[in-house]
Amino acid sequence: MRILYVYCHPLPDSFHAAIRAAALTALRPAGHAIDLLDLYAESFVPVLPAEACRNYRDPPRNQIGVENEVARLKSADALVVQFPTWCFGPPAMFKGFLDRLLLPGVAMDMSE
């Protein structure tokens, strides 16, 4: 199975990094192909540009700027997400990832 593992924590030596290492250590020997998307390490831009809002219902124009991440998400059979809970919710970086990737034509069909 091809797994997209989305990881969101800024510190490479954190407890979350240890959890990630343990998860990857368990998944790989089980035969899974892991695509690790580390939002901080890859400098993902979580800010939703105004043009992206205008093009929200217009695939593929709504994917401008996140083409690489969209391709990685679409090629996955499973999605694993890991992030800390900060101030009763996910980090802004992860929330921005959801805002920019859960799009018509990617995660849903809004044709009707």
C-alpha positions as CSV (number, residue, x, y, z in Angstrom):
1,M,0.0,0.0,0.0
2,R,1.2,3.5,-0.8
3,I,0.9,5.8,2.2
4,L,1.2,9.5,2.3
5,Y,2.4,10.4,5.8
6,V,1.8,14.1,6.5
7,Y,3.8,15.2,9.4
8,C,3.5,18.7,11.0
9,H,5.9,19.7,13.8
10,P,8.7,22.3,13.6
11,L,11.3,20.6,15.9
12,P,13.3,17.7,14.5
13,D,14.1,16.4,18.0
14,S,10.6,16.5,19.4
15,F,8.5,13.8,21.0
16,H,6.5,13.9,17.8
17,A,9.6,13.2,15.8
18,A,10.1,10.0,17.9
19,I,6.5,9.0,17.3
20,R,7.0,9.5,13.5
21,A,10.2,7.4,13.6
22,A,8.4,4.6,15.4
23,A,5.5,4.7,13.0
24,L,7.7,4.6,9.9
25,T,9.8,1.8,11.4
26,A,6.6,-0.3,11.8
27,L,5.1,0.6,8.4
28,R,8.0,0.0,6.1
29,P,8.7,-3.7,7.1
30,A,5.0,-4.4,6.6
31,G,5.6,-3.7,2.9
32,H,4.1,-0.2,2.7
33,A,5.7,2.4,0.4
34,I,5.9,5.6,2.5
35,D,5.8,9.1,1.1
36,L,6.7,11.4,4.0
37,L,5.4,14.9,3.6
38,D,7.0,16.9,6.4
39,L,5.3,20.3,6.1
40,Y,7.9,22.3,8.0
41,A,11.0,20.6,6.5
42,E,9.5,21.1,3.0
43,S,8.6,24.7,3.7
44,F,4.9,24.2,2.8
45,V,3.2,27.5,2.3
46,P,-0.1,27.3,4.3
47,V,-1.4,30.7,3.3
48,L,-4.4,30.5,1.0
49,P,-3.9,33.1,-1.7
50,A,-6.8,35.3,-2.9
51,E,-6.5,33.8,-6.4
52,A,-6.9,30.3,-4.9
53,C,-10.2,31.5,-3.3
54,R,-11.4,32.8,-6.6
55,N,-10.6,29.6,-8.4
56,Y,-11.8,27.2,-5.6
57,R,-14.5,25.6,-7.8
58,D,-12.4,25.5,-10.9
59,P,-10.0,22.5,-11.2
60,P,-7.2,22.5,-12.2
61,R,-6.8,26.2,-11.6
62,N,-7.6,25.7,-7.9
63,Q,-4.4,23.6,-7.6
64,I,-2.0,26.3,-8.7
65,G,0.9,26.4,-6.2
66,V,0.1,23.0,-4.7
67,E,0.5,20.8,-7.7
68,N,3.3,18.7,-6.1
69,E,1.3,18.0,-3.0
70,V,-1.9,17.3,-5.0
71,A,0.0,14.7,-7.0
72,R,1.3,13.1,-3.9
73,L,-2.1,13.0,-2.3
74,K,-3.8,11.5,-5.4
75,S,-1.1,8.8,-5.7
76,A,-1.7,7.6,-2.2
77,D,-3.8,4.6,-1.2
78,A,-3.9,5.8,2.4
79,L,-3.3,9.0,4.4
80,V,-1.7,9.2,7.8
81,V,-1.6,12.6,9.5
82,Q,0.4,13.5,12.6
83,F,0.4,16.8,14.4
84,P,0.3,18.1,18.0
85,T,-2.8,19.7,19.4
86,W,-2.0,23.4,20.1
87,C,-4.6,25.7,21.7
88,F,-7.3,23.0,21.3
89,G,-6.7,22.5,17.5
90,P,-4.1,21.6,14.9
91,P,-1.2,23.9,14.1
92,A,-1.9,26.6,11.6
93,M,0.5,24.9,9.2
94,F,-1.7,21.8,9.1
95,K,-4.9,23.8,8.9
96,G,-3.5,25.6,5.9
97,F,-2.5,22.2,4.4
98,L,-6.2,21.1,4.6
99,D,-7.5,24.4,3.3
100,R,-5.2,24.3,0.3
101,L,-5.5,20.5,-0.5
102,L,-9.1,19.6,0.2
103,L,-10.3,20.9,-3.1
104,P,-13.0,20.1,-5.7
105,G,-11.3,17.9,-8.2
106,V,-8.9,16.6,-5.6
107,A,-10.8,15.5,-2.5
108,M,-14.4,15.9,-3.7
109,D,-16.6,16.3,-6.7
110,M,-18.9,19.4,-6.6
111,S,-20.3,19.0,-10.2
112,E,-23.9,18.6,-9.0
